[in-house]
Amino acid sequence: MSTETKAISVNEKVVPLVQQLIARAGDLRCEVKRGDAGETIIDAGASARGSLEAGRIITEICLGGLGSVQLGAGSFLDRWPFTLTVATSQPVLSCLGSQYAGWQLTHGEGETGYFSMGSGPGRALAGLEELYKDIGYRDQADAAVLVLETDTPPPEPLVRKIAQSCGVAPDRLTLIITPTTSLAGSVQIVGRVVEVALHKAHVLEFDLSHIVEGIGTAPLAPPHPDFITAMGRTNDAVIYGGRIVLHVNGSAAKARELAERLPSSTADDYGKPFAEIFREYDGDFYKIDPMLFSPAEVQIVSLESGETFHGGGIDPKLIDASFG
C-alpha cells in the first residue's frame, strides 16, 4: 500500500456522510439517539423503518468514503431490473480496510448473550484482524464509525470495549444499526458485491497491490421479515446476480487465472438458493464453502496487455427462485 494511501483516514472521510445521515434522519425514516455510554446510535431499520436511500449512504460509509454507490436500472435480469452499482478507485482500502464485516462483537453467552459482525471504518482503528497486517494499513482518528448487521444495539459494556479498542471516547463512537431484514440492510449487504471479490482474491493469494479499480453491480434484493430468507436473498443477489470488473496490474496470465478462479460458480456449494444451502448445513455458516462468496460474473482487465478476461455468468433462474 502506497504512502499516500496509508495517509488516508477512512474514519475522517466518512464524517460528511454520517452528518448527512443524521441531518436527513427524518426523511430517511431513521432514528438518532444517545446510548448509555454516550455513543451515537443511528437506527436505520430496527425500531425505525429506514429506507433504500439510507442504505445507499450507509454503504458509502462502509466503504470508508472511498466509493460511490448508485441505485439505478439494468437490463440483465428481466424480472429484477433495479440494481445497485459500486465503484471505487481504492478497492483494497475501501473494501477490505473498511467495508469487510470482519470484527466479531460479542458480550455474554447463550440466549442472553450479544453477537454482531462489525463493518465499516472503525475496524481500521482497532486493527484486531490479521487482514490489516496483510494490507499494511491502520487508521488514526479521534472518532470511530461502525455498521452493525443486527436489530439490537450492543450493551453498554461492549460499547465501552469497542470504543477502547478503537482508541476513542465512547461519545466519539457512532454505531449504525442495519438489520438484514430491513430496506437499508438489504442495500448495504448487496453493496458488498466488489468487497467479496476483493476478499476472495486475497484468499486466492492474488497480489492485492495490483488491483487498481473495482466496479460492481447486483440486483436489489427484496427485503423479507424472516432473517434466513432475507439473508439468503441478499447473498443470492451477489452470488447469482453480481457482476464486477477489476482493473489490475501485473501479468496477463495472472489476470486470466483470477478471472477463471474468482466467480462463485467455482464453489462446491454453487447451484442452490443460499437459504436452502444454509438450512442444509443446520445454520452453520462456517460449513459453507467459502469460495461461494463471490460475484457470479467477473471481468478482469489487464492493464499491461489491454486484454479483458471473463469468468462465470449470472443465473436468472436462481435469482427468481430466491427473490420469489
MILOMI-870438 format. One record per residue: x, y, z of N, C-alpha, C, O in turn; residue in three letters. Coordinates in steps of 0.1 Angstrom, whole numbers, padded with zeros to 4 digits, always signed. Each point is the difference from the previous one (the first is absolute). Layout:
! MILOMI-870438
XYZXYZXYZXYZALA ...
END
This chain:
! MILOMI-870438
+0008-0012+0000-0008+0012+0000+0009+0012+0000+0009+0001+0008MET -0012+0009-0017+0008+0012-0001+0000+0009+0012-0009-0001+0008SER +0019+0010-0007+0000+0009+0011-0012+0009+0000-0005+0004+0010THR +0001+0000-0022-0012+0009-0002-0012-0007+0006-0008+0007+0006GLU +0006-0020-0010-0011-0007+0005+0000-0002+0015-0011+0001+0006THR +0022-0004+0000+0001-0001+0014-0003+0012+0008-0005-0001+0011LYS +0006+0013-0018-0003+0012+0007-0015+0003+0000-0004+0009+0007ALA -0004-0016-0014-0014+0002-0001-0006-0005+0013+0003-0011+0005ILE -0012+0018+0001-0008-0004+0012-0014-0003-0005-0008+0009-0003SER +0004-0022+0004-0013-0004-0005-0011+0006+0010-0011+0003-0004VAL +0015-0002+0017-0010+0005+0010-0002+0015-0002-0011+0005+0001ASN +0021+0002-0005-0002+0015-0003-0007+0002-0013-0008+0009-0001GLU +0010-0018-0009-0006+0001-0013-0015-0001+0001-0008+0006-0008LYS +0003-0014+0018-0015-0002+0001-0007+0010+0008-0013-0001+0001VAL +0020+0010+0005-0007+0010+0009-0011+0007-0008-0011+0001+0006VAL +0013+0005-0018-0011+0006-0007-0012-0009-0003-0011+0004+0000PRO +0014-0017-0003-0011-0009-0002-0008-0003+0012-0012-0001+0000LEU +0019-0001+0012-0007-0002+0012-0009+0013+0004-0011-0002+0004VAL +0017+0013-0006-0007+0013+0002-0013+0001-0008-0010+0004+0004GLN +0012-0009-0017-0012+0001-0009-0010-0010+0004-0012+0003+0000GLN +0016-0015+0005-0010-0010+0004-0008+0005+0013-0012-0002+0001LEU +0019+0009+0008-0006+0006+0012-0009+0011-0004-0012+0001+0005ILE +0017+0008-0014-0008+0012-0004-0013-0004-0007-0010+0007+0001ALA +0011-0018-0008-0012-0004-0008-0008-0012+0006-0007-0006-0007ARG +0010+0004+0020-0006-0011+0007-0015-0001-0002-0006-0011-0002ALA -0001+0023+0003-0014+0000-0002-0005-0005-0013-0009-0009-0001GLY +0014+0015-0010-0005-0004-0013+0005-0014-0004-0006-0006-0009ASP +0017+0001+0015+0005-0013-0003-0006-0011+0010+0004-0011-0001LEU -0013+0015+0009-0007-0008+0010+0010-0008+0009-0002-0011+0003ARG +0012+0019+0001+0010-0005+0010-0003+0007+0014-0006+0010+0000CYS +0012-0016+0010-0001+0006+0013+0014+0001+0006+0008-0009-0001GLU -0005+0020+0007+0013+0003+0006-0002+0002+0015-0008+0008+0004VAL +0016-0014+0004+0000+0001+0014+0013-0002+0007+0010-0005-0007LYS -0009+0009+0019+0013-0003+0008-0002-0013+0008-0011-0002+0006ARG +0021-0006-0006+0000-0012+0008+0005+0002+0014+0004+0012+0003GLY -0005-0022+0005+0003+0001+0015+0015+0004+0002+0003+0006+0011ASP +0006-0009-0020+0014+0004+0002+0003+0013-0007+0012+0005+0000ALA -0022+0002-0006+0002+0012-0007+0002-0001-0015+0001+0010-0007GLY -0001-0022+0002+0002-0002-0014-0012+0004-0008-0011+0001+0005GLU +0013+0003-0018-0011+0003-0009-0005-0013-0007+0008-0007-0005THR -0021+0005+0006-0006-0012-0006-0009+0005-0011-0009+0008+0002ILE +0011-0012-0015-0009+0003-0011-0007-0013-0004+0006-0009-0005ILE -0019+0009+0008-0009-0011-0003-0005+0001-0014-0008+0009-0003ASP +0013-0018-0006-0004+0001-0014-0009-0012-0004-0001-0002-0012ALA -0005-0005+0022-0008-0011-0005-0005-0009+0012-0006-0011-0003GLY +0009+0015+0015-0005-0009+0011-0013+0005+0005-0011-0005-0004ALA +0011+0015+0013-0013+0006+0004-0005+0010-0011-0012+0002-0002SER +0022+0004-0004-0004+0009-0011-0002-0008-0013+0006-0011-0001ALA -0013+0017-0009-0002-0007-0013+0012+0000-0008+0003-0010-0007ARG +0004+0021+0006+0012+0002-0009-0005+0001-0014-0012+0002-0003GLY +0022-0002-0006-0004+0002-0014+0012-0005-0009+0011-0002+0004SER -0014+0001-0017+0010-0004-0010+0011+0011-0001+0012-0003-0001LEU -0016+0016+0002+0010+0010-0001+0009+0000+0012+0012+0003-0001GLU -0018-0006+0013+0009-0001+0012+0010-0011-0002+0011+0001+0004ALA -0016-0012-0010+0009-0011-0003+0011+0003-0010+0012-0004+0002GLY -0015+0013-0011+0010+0004-0010+0011+0008+0007+0012-0002-0002ARG -0016+0012+0011+0009+0008+0007+0009-0009+0009+0012+0002+0002ILE -0019-0011+0005+0007-0009+0010+0010-0008-0008+0011-0003+0006ILE -0014-0002-0018+0010-0007-0008+0012+0008-0003+0011-0005+0000THR -0013+0018-0003+0012+0009-0002+0008+0002+0013+0012+0001-0001GLU -0019-0001+0012+0007+0001+0013+0008-0013+0002+0011+0001+0004ILE -0017-0013-0007+0007-0012+0002+0013+0000-0009+0010-0005+0005CYS -0011+0011-0016+0012+0001-0009+0010+0010+0004+0010+0003-0007LEU -0012+0003+0019+0010+0010+0005+0000+0013-0008+0010+0007+0000GLY -0021-0004-0006-0001+0012-0008+0009+0000-0013+0003+0010-0006GLY +0001-0022+0002+0009-0002-0011-0007-0007-0012+0007-0005-0009LEU -0020+0005+0009-0007-0006-0011-0013+0007-0003-0006+0007+0009GLY +0001-0008-0021-0013+0006-0003-0010-0012-0001+0003-0010-0006SER -0016+0012+0010-0010-0010+0000-0012+0007-0007-0005+0010+0005VAL -0001-0017-0015-0011+0006-0007-0011-0011-0002+0003-0012-0002GLN -0015+0017+0004-0012-0009-0003-0004+0004-0014-0001+0011-0004LEU -0002-0022-0004-0004+0003-0014-0007-0012-0006-0005-0008+0007GLY +0005+0007-0020-0007-0010-0007+0010-0007-0010+0008+0007-0006ALA -0009-0020+0005+0008-0008-0009-0008-0008-0010-0013+0000+0002GLY +0019-0007-0011-0007-0007-0010+0002-0015+0000-0004-0007-0008SER +0012+0002+0018+0005-0014-0001-0009-0009+0008+0001-0013-0002PHE -0011+0017+0009-0010-0008+0007-0014+0006-0003-0003+0010+0006LEU -0005-0017-0014-0012+0006-0004-0010+0002+0011-0007+0011+0000ASP +0006-0020+0010-0010+0001+0010+0005+0009+0012-0008+0005+0008ARG +0021-0002-0008+0006+0007+0011+0009+0011-0005+0013-0001+0001TRP -0018+0011-0007+0008+0010-0008+0007+0010+0009+0009+0007-0005PRO -0012-0005+0017+0006+0010+0008+0012-0005+0007+0000-0010+0006PHE +0011+0018-0006+0013-0004+0004+0007+0010+0009-0004+0011+0001THR +0014-0016+0005+0010+0008+0008+0013-0001-0007+0005-0011-0002LEU +0002+0022+0000+0013+0000-0006+0010+0007+0009-0002+0011+0005THR +0013-0018-0003+0011+0005+0009+0012+0002-0009+0004-0008-0008VAL +0003+0019+0010+0013+0003-0007+0010+0006+0010-0004+0009+0008ALA +0016-0013-0009+0010+0005+0009+0014+0000-0007+0004-0009-0007THR +0003+0020+0009+0014+0001-0005+0010-0004+0011+0012+0001-0002SER -0017-0005+0014+0009-0005+0011-0006-0013+0004-0005-0002+0012GLN +0004-0008-0020-0007-0013+0003+0005-0007+0012-0008-0005+0008PRO +0021+0004-0006+0005-0007+0011-0003+0007+0013-0005-0006+0010VAL +0008+0019-0009-0003+0007+0012-0015+0001+0003-0004-0002+0012LEU -0004+0005-0022-0014+0002+0003-0007-0013+0003-0009+0000+0009SER +0012-0010-0016-0007-0013+0001+0005-0008+0012-0008-0005+0008CYS +0021+0003-0007+0006-0008+0010+0004+0008+0012-0002-0005+0012LEU +0007+0017-0014+0004+0008+0012-0012+0006+0007+0001+0003+0012GLY -0013-0002-0018-0011+0006+0006-0013-0009-0001-0005-0004+0011SER +0001+0001-0023-0014-0006-0001-0001-0014+0005-0011-0004+0005GLN +0021-0005-0006-0001-0014+0004-0005-0002+0014+0005+0007+0009TYR -0015-0015-0007-0005-0003+0013+0008-0010+0007-0003-0012+0001ALA +0014+0016+0005+0010-0009+0005+0002+0001+0015+0008-0007+0006GLY -0016+0016+0001+0002+0001+0014-0011-0006+0008-0012+0005-0001TRP +0014-0016+0008-0010-0007+0008-0002+0007+0013+0010+0001+0008GLN -0022+0004-0006-0003+0007+0013-0009-0008+0008-0011-0003-0003LEU +0017-0001+0015-0008-0009+0009+0000+0005+0014+0009+0007+0004THR -0020-0011+0003+0000+0003+0015-0010-0010+0006-0011-0002-0005HIS +0016-0005+0015-0008-0010+0007+0000-0013-0009+0007-0001-0010GLY -0015-0008+0015-0002-0013-0007-0014-0005+0000-0009+0005+0007GLU +0006-0015-0016-0013-0006+0000-0010+0010-0006+0003+0009-0007GLY -0016-0012+0011-0011+0007-0005+0000+0015+0004-0006+0008-0007GLU +0012-0005+0018+0001+0013+0005+0012+0008-0005+0001+0012+0003THR +0008-0019-0010+0012+0007-0005-0003+0008-0012-0011+0000-0006GLY +0020+0008+0002-0001+0009-0011+0011-0003-0010+0011-0003+0003TYR -0015+0003-0016+0009-0003-0011-0004+0009-0012-0011+0001-0004PHE +0021+0005-0002-0002+0007-0013+0014+0000-0007+0010+0000+0006SER -0011+0002-0019+0012+0002-0008+0001+0015-0003-0009+0006-0005MET +0021-0001+0008+0003+0014-0002+0007+0003-0014+0009-0007-0003GLY -0014+0016-0004+0007+0004-0013+0001+0015+0000-0006+0007+0009SER +0013-0002-0018+0002+0015-0001+0013+0004+0005+0008-0008+0005GLY -0005+0021-0005+0013+0006+0002+0005-0002+0014+0012+0000+0002PRO -0021-0002+0008+0005-0001+0014+0009-0012+0002+0009-0001+0008GLY -0011-0009-0017+0009-0012+0000+0015+0003-0001+0009-0006+0006ARG -0007+0017-0015+0014+0003-0003+0007+0008+0011+0012+0001+0001ALA -0020+0004+0009+0006+0006+0012+0004-0011+0010+0010+0000+0006LEU -0019-0010-0005+0003-0011+0009+0011-0009-0005+0009-0004+0007ALA -0009+0001-0020+0010-0008-0006+0002-0014+0006+0011-0005+0000GLY -0022-0001+0004+0001-0013+0007+0001-0012-0009+0004-0011+0005LEU -0006+0013-0018-0001-0011-0009+0014-0002-0007+0007+0010-0003GLU -0003-0022+0000+0012-0003-0007+0000+0007-0014+0011+0003-0005GLU -0022-0001+0000-0002+0007-0013+0008+0013-0001+0005+0003-0011LEU -0005+0004+0022+0007+0013+0000+0015-0001-0002+0007+0009-0005TYR -0001-0020+0010+0014-0002-0002+0002-0003-0015+0010+0004-0006LYS -0019-0012+0000+0001-0004-0014+0000+0012-0009+0007+0001-0010ASP -0016+0009+0013-0001+0011-0009+0008+0012+0004+0001+0010-0007ILE +0005-0011+0019+0009+0011+0004-0006+0013+0003+0004+0011-0005GLY -0016-0011+0012-0007+0012+0003-0005+0000+0014-0005-0010+0005TYR +0006+0022+0002-0007+0003+0012-0004+0015+0000+0007+0008-0005ARG -0019-0006+0010-0005+0014+0000+0004+0007+0013+0002-0006+0010ASP -0002+0019-0011+0001+0009+0012-0010+0011-0001+0000+0008-0009GLN -0009-0008+0019-0010+0011+0000-0006+0000+0015+0002-0009+0008ALA -0008+0020-0005-0006+0002+0013-0014-0003+0001-0007+0002+0011ASP +0001-0008-0021-0014-0005+0000-0001-0012-0009+0008-0002-0009ALA -0017-0007+0013-0002-0013-0007-0014-0002-0004-0010+0004+0007ALA +0008-0011-0018-0013-0003-0005+0000-0015-0004+0008-0005-0007VAL -0019-0002+0012-0002-0014-0003-0014-0003-0005-0009+0007+0005LEU +0008-0016-0014-0013-0004-0005-0003-0015+0005+0009-0008-0001VAL -0020+0006+0008-0003-0013+0006-0012-0006-0007-0011+0006-0001LEU +0012-0019-0004-0011-0007-0006-0008-0007+0011+0001-0012+0002GLU -0009+0020+0005-0008-0005+0011-0012+0009+0002-0001+0011-0006THR -0008-0016+0014-0012+0008+0004+0000+0005+0014-0009+0006+0005ASP +0021-0008+0002+0001+0004+0013+0014+0007+0003+0010-0006-0004THR -0010+0018+0009+0013+0006+0003+0007-0008+0011-0006-0006+0008PRO +0020+0007-0008+0007-0008+0010-0002+0006+0014-0003+0012+0001PRO +0005-0021+0009-0001+0005+0014+0011+0010+0004+0010+0000-0007PRO -0012+0007+0017+0010+0011+0004+0014-0006+0002+0009+0006-0005GLU -0007-0017+0012+0013-0005+0002+0007-0003-0013+0012+0003-0002PRO -0019-0008-0008+0006-0003-0013+0003+0013-0008+0010+0001-0006LEU -0019+0009+0008+0003+0013-0007+0013+0006+0005+0008+0005-0007VAL -0006-0006+0021+0012+0006+0005+0012-0008-0004+0011+0006-0002ARG -0012-0019+0000+0011-0008-0005+0003+0003-0014+0012+0001-0004LYS -0022+0001-0005+0002+0004-0014+0007+0013+0000+0010+0002-0008ILE -0014+0008+0016+0006+0013+0000+0014-0001+0004+0009+0007-0006ALA -0006-0015+0016+0014-0001+0005+0008-0007-0011+0012+0004-0002GLN -0017-0014-0005+0008-0006-0011+0003+0009-0011+0010+0000-0006SER -0019+0010+0004+0002+0010-0011+0008+0012+0005+0004+0008-0008CYS -0001-0008+0021+0008+0011+0005-0008+0014+0001+0006+0010-0002GLY -0019-0011+0003-0008+0012+0001-0009+0000+0012-0002-0010+0006VAL -0002+0022-0002-0010+0001+0011-0014-0006-0005-0003+0002-0012ALA -0005-0007+0021-0013-0006-0004-0009+0011-0007-0007-0004-0009PRO +0009+0016+0013-0009+0010-0007+0006+0005-0013-0006+0008-0007ASP +0017-0014+0003+0005+0002-0014-0002-0013-0009+0006-0001-0010ARG -0015-0007+0015-0003-0013-0007-0014+0001-0006-0009+0003+0007LEU +0008-0006-0020-0013-0001-0007-0003-0014-0004+0008-0006-0007THR -0020+0001+0011-0004-0014-0004-0012+0001-0009-0010+0006+0004LEU +0011-0011-0016-0012+0000-0009-0006-0014-0001+0007-0010-0003ILE -0020+0009+0006-0007-0013+0002-0007-0003-0013-0009+0008-0004ILE +0012-0019-0003-0006-0003-0013-0004-0015+0000+0008-0008-0005THR -0019+0004+0010-0004-0014+0000-0001-0005-0015-0004+0007-0009PRO +0007-0020+0007+0000-0006-0013-0014+0001-0006-0002+0000-0012THR -0008-0001+0021-0014+0000-0005-0005+0014-0004-0012+0001-0005THR +0020+0009+0007-0005+0014-0003+0003+0004-0014+0008-0006-0007SER -0014+0017+0003+0003+0007-0013+0015+0003-0001+0007-0003-0009LEU -0002+0011+0019+0014+0004+0000+0009-0012+0001+0011+0000-0006ALA -0014-0010+0014+0008-0011+0001+0001-0008-0013+0011-0005-0003GLY -0022+0004-0004+0001-0008-0013+0009+0008-0009+0007-0007-0008SER -0007+0020+0008+0009+0007-0009+0014-0001+0003+0009-0003-0008VAL -0006+0005+0021+0015+0000+0004+0006-0014-0001+0012+0000-0001GLN -0020-0010+0002+0006-0014-0002+0003-0002-0015+0010-0005-0004ILE -0020+0008-0005+0002-0002-0014+0011+0009-0005+0007-0003-0009VAL -0005+0015+0016+0011+0009-0003+0014-0005+0003+0010+0007-0002GLY -0009-0020+0006+0013-0006+0002+0004-0008-0012+0009-0009+0001ARG -0015+0012-0013+0003-0008-0012+0015+0001-0004+0005-0010-0005VAL +0001+0021+0007+0014+0001-0003+0009-0005+0011+0010-0007-0002VAL -0015+0009+0014+0008-0004+0012+0002-0015+0000+0011-0005+0003GLU -0022-0003-0006+0002-0014+0000+0010-0005-0010+0007-0010+0002VAL -0006+0017-0013+0010-0003-0011+0014+0003+0006+0009-0008-0003ALA -0007+0019+0010+0013+0003+0005+0004-0010+0011+0011-0004+0000LEU -0021+0000+0008+0003-0010+0011+0004-0013-0006+0010-0006+0004HIS -0017+0001-0014+0003-0012-0007+0013+0000-0007+0008-0009+0000LYS -0005+0021-0006+0013+0001-0007+0012-0001+0011+0010-0006-0003ALA -0013+0011+0015+0010-0001+0010+0002-0014+0004+0011-0005+0002HIS -0022-0002+0000+0001-0015+0004+0007-0008-0011+0007-0009+0003VAL -0009+0013-0016+0007-0006-0011+0014+0004-0002+0007-0005-0009LEU -0002+0014+0018+0014+0005+0001+0003+0008-0013+0012+0000-0004GLU -0021+0006-0001+0003+0010-0011+0006+0012+0007-0004+0004+0011PHE +0014+0002-0018+0006+0012+0006-0009+0012+0000-0004+0006-0010ASP -0001-0003+0022-0010+0011+0002+0005+0014-0005-0008+0008-0004LEU +0021-0006+0005+0005+0013-0004-0001+0002-0015+0001+0011-0005SER -0004-0022-0003-0002+0001-0014-0015+0004-0004-0002+0003-0012HIS -0007-0003+0022-0014+0003-0004-0001+0015+0001+0001+0006+0011ILE -0004+0000-0022+0000+0015-0002-0014+0006+0002-0002+0010+0006VAL -0008-0016-0013-0014+0005+0000-0009-0011+0002+0003-0012-0004GLU -0015+0015+0010-0010-0010+0002-0014+0006-0003-0003+0011+0005GLY -0005-0018-0013-0013+0004-0003-0009-0012+0000+0004-0011-0005ILE -0016+0012+0012-0009-0012+0000-0014+0004+0001-0003+0011+0004GLY -0006-0020-0009-0014+0003+0001-0007-0013+0003+0004-0011-0003THR -0016+0012+0010-0008-0011+0004-0014+0004+0001-0003+0012+0003ALA -0007-0021-0005-0014+0004+0002-0003+0003+0014+0005-0006+0009PRO -0014+0015-0007-0005+0003+0014-0009-0011+0004-0009-0004-0006LEU +0013-0002+0018-0008-0011+0005-0012+0005+0008+0001+0009+0008ALA -0013-0015-0011-0011+0004+0008+0001-0004+0015+0004-0011+0003PRO -0006+0020+0006+0001-0003+0014-0010-0011+0004-0011-0001-0007PRO +0013-0006+0018-0009-0010+0005+0000+0000+0015+0011+0001+0006HIS -0022-0002+0001+0000+0001+0015+0007-0012+0006+0004+0001+0012PRO -0003-0013-0019+0007-0011+0006+0015+0002-0003+0004+0002-0011ASP +0004-0004+0022+0014+0003-0001+0007-0009-0010+0008+0005-0009PHE -0010-0018+0009+0007-0009-0009-0004+0002-0014+0009+0000-0009ILE -0022+0003+0006-0004+0004-0014+0007+0012-0004+0004+0001-0012THR -0004+0009+0020+0006+0013-0003+0015-0002-0003+0006+0006-0009ALA +0001-0013+0018+0014-0003-0002+0002-0007-0013+0010+0003-0007MET -0018-0013+0004+0001-0007-0012-0001+0008-0012+0008-0001-0010GLY -0018+0010+0010-0002+0009-0012+0012+0009-0002+0004+0002-0012ARG +0001+0004+0022+0011+0010-0001+0013-0007-0005+0007+0005-0008THR -0005-0017+0013+0012-0008-0005-0002-0004-0014+0009+0000-0008ASN -0021-0005+0004-0003-0004-0013+0001+0011-0010+0004-0002-0012ASP -0007+0014+0016+0001+0012-0009+0014+0001-0006+0002+0003-0011ALA +0008-0006+0020+0014+0000-0004+0005-0013-0006+0006+0000-0011VAL -0009-0011+0017+0005-0013-0004-0005-0004-0014+0007-0005-0008ILE -0020+0008+0005-0006-0003-0012-0004+0011-0010-0003-0002-0011TYR +0004+0015+0017-0003+0011-0009+0010+0011+0000-0002+0010-0007GLY +0013-0012+0015+0010+0011+0000+0010-0001-0011+0004-0010-0005GLY +0000+0022+0000+0009+0001-0011+0011+0011+0004-0004+0011+0004ARG +0016-0014-0006+0011+0009+0004+0010+0001-0011+0002-0009-0008ILE +0005+0020+0008+0012+0003-0009+0011+0004+0009-0001+0010+0008VAL +0013-0016-0008+0012+0004+0007+0010+0003-0011+0003-0007-0009LEU +0003+0019+0011+0012+0004-0009+0012-0003+0008+0002+0005+0012HIS +0007-0013-0018+0012-0005+0008+0013+0003-0007+0001-0001-0013VAL +0009+0003+0021+0014+0000-0005+0005-0015+0000-0007-0009+0004ASN +0020+0008-0009+0006-0014+0000-0002-0007-0013-0005+0006-0009GLY +0009-0018+0009+0000-0008-0013-0015-0003-0004-0009-0002+0008SER +0008+0001-0021-0013-0004-0006-0004-0015+0005-0011-0003+0001ALA +0021-0005+0000-0002-0014+0005-0007+0000+0014-0009-0008+0002ALA +0014+0017+0007-0006+0000+0013-0014+0006-0001-0009-0005+0008LYS +0007+0014-0017-0014+0006-0001-0009-0011-0005-0011-0001+0005ALA +0015-0007-0015-0008-0011-0005-0003-0010+0011-0012-0005+0001ARG +0022+0002+0006-0002-0010+0011-0010+0005+0010-0009-0008+0005GLU +0009+0021-0001-0009+0005+0009-0014+0000-0005-0010-0004+0007LEU +0008+0007-0020-0013-0001-0006-0006-0014+0000-0012-0001+0002ALA +0020-0009-0003-0004-0014+0000-0004-0004+0014-0009-0008+0001GLU +0016+0013+0009-0002-0006+0014-0009+0009+0008-0005-0005+0011ARG +0002+0017-0015-0007+0009+0009-0015-0002+0000-0006+0002+0011LEU -0001-0006-0021-0015-0001+0000-0005-0010+0011+0007-0009+0003PRO -0019+0012+0002-0007-0009+0010-0002-0014-0006-0001-0009+0008SER +0000+0007-0021-0003-0013-0006+0011-0010+0002-0001-0012-0002SER +0013+0017+0007+0011-0009+0003-0002-0007+0013+0008-0010+0003THR -0018+0013+0005-0001-0006+0014-0009-0012-0001-0008-0002-0009ALA +0011-0008+0018-0007-0012+0000-0015+0002+0003-0008-0008-0004ASP +0005+0018+0012-0014+0002+0005-0008+0008-0010-0012+0003+0002ASP +0018+0001-0013-0007+0008-0010-0012-0008-0006+0001-0012-0003TYR -0012+0019+0001-0011-0006-0008-0014+0000+0007-0009-0005-0006GLY +0009+0009+0019-0013+0001+0007-0001+0013+0007+0010+0007+0002LYS -0023-0002+0000-0001+0012+0008+0007-0001+0013+0000-0010+0006PRO +0006+0021-0002+0008+0000+0012-0007-0004+0013+0005-0008+0008PHE -0018+0012-0007-0007-0004+0012-0002-0015+0001+0001-0006+0011ALA -0002-0001-0023-0001-0014+0000+0013-0007+0004+0000-0009+0008GLU +0011+0015-0013+0013-0005+0004+0002+0002+0015+0005-0009+0006ILE -0008+0020-0001+0001+0003+0014-0007-0010+0009+0005-0005+0010PHE -0017+0002-0014-0008-0010+0008+0006-0014-0001-0001-0007+0010ARG +0006+0004-0022+0006-0014-0001+0012-0002+0009+0003-0011+0004GLU +0004+0022-0001+0011+0000+0010-0004+0003+0014+0008+0004+0008TYR -0022-0005-0005-0005+0002+0013+0003+0014+0006+0002+0001+0012ASP -0001+0008-0021+0002+0014+0004+0014+0003+0004+0003+0010+0006GLY +0007-0019-0009+0014+0003+0003+0006+0006-0012+0004-0006-0010ASP -0003+0019+0011+0006+0009-0011+0014-0005-0004+0003+0001-0012PHE +0005-0006+0021+0014-0003-0003+0002-0013-0006+0011-0003-0004TYR -0022-0005+0002+0001-0012-0007-0002+0002-0016+0003-0009-0007LYS -0008+0020+0004-0002+0003-0014+0014+0003-0007+0009+0006+0006ILE -0008-0011-0018+0013+0002-0008+0002+0015-0001-0007+0007-0007ASP +0018-0002+0013+0003+0015-0001+0002+0005-0014-0001+0012-0002PRO +0004-0021-0007+0002+0005-0014-0013+0004-0007+0000+0006-0010MET -0012-0009+0017-0013+0004-0005-0002+0015+0001-0007+0006-0008LEU +0014+0000+0017-0003+0015+0003+0008+0008-0010+0011+0006+0004PHE -0016-0004-0016+0007+0008-0010-0011+0003-0011-0010-0006+0000SER +0013+0015-0009-0010+0004-0010-0002-0012-0010+0009-0008-0002PRO -0021+0009-0004-0003-0010-0010+0009+0001-0013+0004-0010-0006ALA -0002+0022+0002+0007+0003-0013+0011+0010+0002-0002+0010+0006GLU +0014-0013-0011+0011+0009+0002+0007+0003-0014+0000-0008-0009VAL +0005+0020+0009+0009+0005-0011+0013+0005+0007-0001+0009+0008GLN +0012-0014-0013+0013+0005+0005+0007+0006-0011+0003-0006-0010ILE -0001+0019+0011+0007+0008-0011+0015+0001+0003+0004+0005+0011VAL +0004-0011-0019+0015+0001+0001+0004+0013-0005+0000+0003-0012SER +0005+0006+0021+0005+0013-0005+0013-0002-0007+0004+0009-0008LEU +0003-0020+0010+0013-0002-0007-0002-0004-0015+0007+0005-0008GLU -0017-0013+0006-0002-0005-0014-0012+0006-0007-0001-0001-0012SER -0008+0007+0019-0012+0006-0005-0011-0011-0003-0011+0003-0005GLY +0014-0015+0010-0010-0011-0002-0010+0000+0011+0003+0004+0012GLU -0015-0009-0015-0011-0002+0011-0003-0015+0000-0003-0006-0010THR +0004+0001+0022-0003-0014+0002-0013-0002+0008-0003+0007+0010PHE -0005-0016-0015-0013-0002+0005-0001-0013+0008+0006-0010-0003HIS -0015+0009+0013-0003-0012+0007-0014+0000+0006-0005+0011+0004GLY -0001-0023-0003-0013-0001+0006-0011+0006-0008+0002+0003-0012GLY -0014-0001+0018-0011+0005-0006-0012+0001+0009+0000-0008+0010GLY -0009+0017-0012-0011+0002+0009-0010-0012-0002+0000-0006-0011ILE -0009+0004+0020-0009-0011+0000-0014+0005+0003-0004+0000+0012ASP -0004+0004-0022-0013+0006+0002-0010-0009+0007-0008+0004+0009PRO +0009-0017-0012-0009-0010+0006+0002-0001+0015-0010-0001+0008LYS +0023+0001-0003+0002+0000+0014-0004+0012+0007-0004+0000+0012LEU +0006+0012-0019-0005+0012+0006-0015+0000+0002-0005+0004+0010ILE -0002-0009-0020-0015-0001+0000-0004-0009+0012-0009+0003+0007ASP +0016-0015-0006-0003-0009+0011+0002+0006+0014-0007-0003+0009ALA +0017+0012-0008+0003+0006+0013-0009+0012+0003-0005+0001+0011SER +0003+0008-0021-0007+0012+0002-0016-0002+0000-0007+0008+0006PHE +0003-0019-0012-0015-0003+0000-0008+0006-0011-0012-0002-0001GLY 
END
